[in-house]
Amino acid sequence: MPKRITLVLADEQTLFCDGLAAICESTRQFQVVGRCADGRSALRMIRALAPDAALLDLGLSKLDTLTIVRRIRLVERSPRILVLSTRRDLRTVHDLVRSGANGFLLKSDPARCLLDGLRATLGGSLYILSGKDIAERLDINPKTVSTYRTNLMSKLAIYNLPGLVKFAVRKGLISLR
């Protein structure tokens, strides 16, 4: 059996954290090695356990998530970091990415996005906002977003959404502000 990917989860809401753990471990690809409810504990746990990835709530107490991300990036073998939040603003996403986070998910996203986000970030990609969120912002149908994205990716020979986002940022087509 292949090595399972180790995770640390940090969220003040125990039930939500338990749900994250259940979703991740149900795939048998991931193993939750630590759970905590505040920022200081998260930083301490990540340093001690050296997981492959960390799922952090944006609103952690005792030490804010941006500070945690910055400090983790100073560690030689730092984990991939995926931040979860109820906040939708692009400024938040921009600040997180600049601080070194590898991905951002809304807590309202489906479980599939959590697993896709983990896999994408572990593969070295940046994972950000869903098609549903884009459709809401542009007041169009989510299927329209999906169709345009698929056509664009095909023409650019890009095979995943994080790759498309990186392309757009590099070319100056979008800003995370």
N, C-alpha and C positions, 0 to 999 in steps of 0.2 A: 504494500500500500504506500502511495507517495506521502511525503511529509505534509502534514497539515499546516496551513498558514496560521500563525499565532496573532491574536488580537487582544488589545486592551480597550475596554469600553468605559466611557466616563459620561454619566448623565445623572442629574439630581433626582430624576423621576425613576424610581426603582422598577415600576411596572414596565415603563418604556425600555429601560436597560435590559430587563429580562426578555422582552420581546425581540430586541436586537440580537441578543445572544441566541435565542431560539431560532431565529431566521438564519443566522450565520452558521450555526452548528448543524442545522437540518441538511445542509448541503454536503456535509462530511469533508468539505474542502478547508473549512476554517475551524480553529479551536480557540475559544475564549480562555485566556490565561489569567485575566484580571478584570475586575469591575470596581468602579469607585464612583463617588458622588460629588467630588469637588476638584478644583484645579490643582491644589497642592498635592493631593493624593494621586491624581493622574500623572503629574510630572514625576513624582517619586516612583510610582509603579512602572512607568515607561522606562525610566533609567534602570531600575532593578531587574525588570523582566526582559528587556530588549525585544519587544514583539516585532513582528513583520509589519504590522499596521496598527493604527489607533483610530478609534471612532470617538470624536469629542463633541459634546454639546457646546454650542457657541456661548451659552449663558452660564458657564460654570462659576461657582462662588469660590472665594478664598484666593484665587489666582485666575485672571482672565485668560481666555482661550488664545488670544493673539500672543500674549506673553509666553504661554506654554509652547505654542508653535515655534516662536523665535528661539526659545531655549533648547527645544528638542533638536533644532537644526544645527546646534553647536556640537551635538554628539557625533562621534565618528561614524557610527552605523545607525543613523536615525531611521525610525520607521516611516512608512507612508502615512500621511495624516488626512483623514476625511472628516470634515466638520459638518455637523447637522444643526439645523436651525429652523425656527418658524419665520424668521425674517427673510423677506424676498428682495431687499434692495441690492442693487449692483455695487454700491459703495462697500457694503459688508464683504461681498465676494472679492472685490478688488483688494481690500485690506488683507483678507485672509491669504490670497494668492501671493501678494507681495511679501507677506510674512513667512511664506514657505509651505502653506497648506497645499496638498495635492488634489484636493477635491472638496466640493460643497454639495450638500443635499438638503432639500427641504424635508422637514419631518412629515409633511403631508404627501410626499412622493410614495409610490407603491414599493413593496419589498423588492421587486425586480430591480429597481433603480439602486437600492442599497448594494445588492450583489454586483450589479454592473459597475457601480462606482468603485467598489473594492477591487474588482478584477482589473479595471482600467488603471487605477492608481498604482496597483502592484505591478502592472505591466509598464509603468513609467509614464503614463499619460496623465493629463489634467482632466478632471471630471467636474463639469458644471451644469447648470440649469436644464430642466427637462423641456421636451417639445410642448407639453401641455402649458407650461409656464410661458413659453414664447408665444403660443397661440393666444393666451389670455392677454398678454401685453399688446399684441398687434390686433386683437379683436378679429381673429380669423379661426377657421376650423383646424383642430390639431392634425387632421389628415392632410391638410394643405401643407402644413409645416413639414410633415414626414415626407411627402412627395417631393417638395423642393429640396429638402436635405438629401434624399436619396439620389436625385438627379445631379445635384451639385457634386456630391461625393464621387459619383461614377465618373463625371467629367474630369475631376481632379485626381482620380486614382487614389483616393483616401478611403481607408476601409473601416474607420471607426469614428465616432463622434468626438472623442477627445482630440484626435488627429485633426479634425476639421476646425475645432476651436483654436488649436495651436496655429494652424495655417492662417486663420483670420486675424489672430493677434499679431503674428509675425508680419503680415502684409499691411497692417494698420487699418484693416477693414472694420474692426471692432475694438472697443476699449472696454476695460472692465470697470470703468468709473461710473 
